[in-house]
Amino acid sequence: MQHFELKGQPRQVGNKATLKAFRKQGLVPCNLYGCGIENVLFTVDAKELKAVTNTPKAFIVDLVLGDQKYTAVLHELQFHPVTDECLHVDFLVVNETKPVCIEVPLVIEGHAVGVQQGGKFIQRLRSLRISGLQANLPDDITVNISSLGLDKKIKASDVKVDGIKIVTDKDAIICLVKATRKSAGA
């Protein structure tokens, strides 16, 4: 799994006016918790944060807060409903010994047989939620669709990766090839 270093400044508990003032300065209020540590409140630069939030990739985030360094993952993001600016971020501390749950992007590989027969390829999921030790987490999960025929599906339960557990619902459909009029011969 790729690591991304993010620098932040510790902050104190504040009211709405304090948080609004941070956002006007281009900072995003954040919270860090988990693994038996006390909650850490801090702010990060909104532009630096976009490198983590505005990408389909998954990262392990190395947070540098003053002289402290933490390894974490994005846990929850809150966005403004109109401007899509990030308003608040929760980070979850991870360590080498406990499994971590994270969303990992899917990479579709190959050309489906059903599409060559006139069917339509539909991708329903762009990522899967997985659980595993930090050392075993992949950057992405590759799904080969070469053998996917007409009216066939690939479900989350069909994906197997060594050392990790798929947490996404096993019946969730990743992709399928739907029969069309052209494939029916009409």
N, C-alpha and C positions, 0 to 999 in steps of 0.2 A: 504494500500500500504506500502511496506517495505521501510525503510529509510536506507541510506548508508552515512556515514560521510567521507568526502574527504577533506584533508588538502592541502592548496596551499599557494604560496607566491606571493604577488602583484608584478607586473612588470611594466616597462615603455614601451611606444610605441617604437618599434625598427624596424630596417631594416632587410633584408633577412639574413645578416651575424649574427645579434644578435639572430634571431630565430634559425638559424642553430647551433649556440653555445649552446643554451638551449637544443636542441635535442641531441647533443653530450654528454651533462651532464646527459642524461636520463630523461629530463623534457619535458613536452608537453605544448606548449603555448595554453592558453584558453581565452575565452571572455565570460563575463556575462552581460546580458542586459534584459530589460523588466520591466513591472510594474512601470514605471516612474522613475527608477533609472538611473544614468549616467553609461555608459559602464565601466566595471571593467575589466582590463587586469591582468592576473595572470598565473602562471605555476603550474602544479601538477606533481608528480612523475609518470612516465609511468607505473611502476609496480603496483602502487595503482589504477591507472585508469583502468587497465585491469579487475579488479574485477567488474567494472560497464559495460564496453564495450564488454567484451568477455563472455557474458552470455545471455541466452534467457530471463531472468527475467527483469522486469521493476522496477525501483527504483525512489524514490524521493531522491535527493541528498542534503545532508546538507553540504554546502561548508563553511569551516572555513578558512578565509583569514586574517591572522594576528589576530587582535582583533575583526574583523567583522564576522558575521555569516549570511549566506543566505540560503534560501530554494529554490531549483531549480530542473529542469529536463533537461536531455540531449536533445538538440535541433538539432544539426547537428555535424556530425563527418567527418573528412577527413582522409583517409588512403593512405599510400604510395602504388602505383600500383603494385610494385614488392614484397616488403618485408612485406606488410600488417601492418606496424607499424603505430600507430596513429600519425598524423602530427599536427592536430588542432582540438579543441573541442569548440563548442558554447553551453553555458548553458542559459536557459531561467528561470528568476525568477518567482516563483509562490507564491500565497498567498491563504488564506482560503476562500476569498470571490469571487474570479473569477474562472471560469471553466478553466481547463487545458486539452490540447490534448496530448495523450501519446499512444504509442504502448504497448499493453498488450498481453502476450503469451496465446495461446489456449491450453487447456488440453482436449484430446479426451477420452471419457469414454464409456465403454460398448462394446458389440460385435454386429456388424451389421447383421441383418437377411439376407441381400443380400449376404454377404460373406459366410454364412452357406449354401446358395443355390448355391454356386459355383462362385459368382462374385468376382471382385477384388476391394479392398478398395483403394482409392486414396485421399490423403490429399493435397490440393492446398495451403492453407494458414496456417502459423504457428503462426500468431498474428493478432490482430485487432486493428485499431486505434479508440480510444474512447475519449469522452470529458465529463468532469464532475468536480464537486468540489473535492478538494484534499481529503476530509474526505470520499467521496463515492467511490474512485478509488479502484478496486479490484486488488489483486496480480496477478490473472489469471482469465480466463473465461473458464468454463467447458461446453463442448458440448457433450450431450449424443447421441450416434449414434445407440442405440439398435433397434430403429424402422426403420432404414434406409434399404429399400429394393433394389432390382435390378433396375438399371437405375434411381435411386433417388438421389437427391442432397440436401445439406444443404447450404443455402446462408447466407450472413451476415445479411440480413433482418429477418431471422428466429431466430436470437439470441436476447434475451431480458434480460436485467439486470437492476434492480431497481436503479434509481438515476443517471444513465449515459446514454449518447447518443452514438450510434455506428456511427462513422464518415466514416469508410470504405464504399466504394461503395456498395449500398444495393444489387446489382446483383452479387457481387463477390462471387464465389463458395468457401466455406470452405473445404468441402469434398464431395465425391460421391462414389457410388458403381457402377462399370461398369460391364455389362454383358460380359461373356467370352464364348468361345466355349463349355467349360465344363457345364456352366449354361444353354446353349441353347440346350444341349442334343446331340451335334454332336459328 
